[in-house]
Amino acid sequence: MAAMKPRTGEGPLEVTKEGRGLVMRVPLEGGGRLVVELSPDEAQALSEALKGATS
């Protein structure tokens, strides 16, 4: 039987290239991770939106 590990949101934000797209893993408060698959165009649009929100 596999060992049960607690699910935590601790850890870095990760983005990896998988196939033609990008997979972003975002740690969540309260545990777990949000996993989002993006196309390169969607990642660029997200980057621009985040820059606009933080400047």
Beta strands, then each sheet from edge to edge (+ up, - down):
strand 1: 14-18
strand 2: 21-27
strand 3: 33-38
sheet 1: 1+ 2- 3+
end
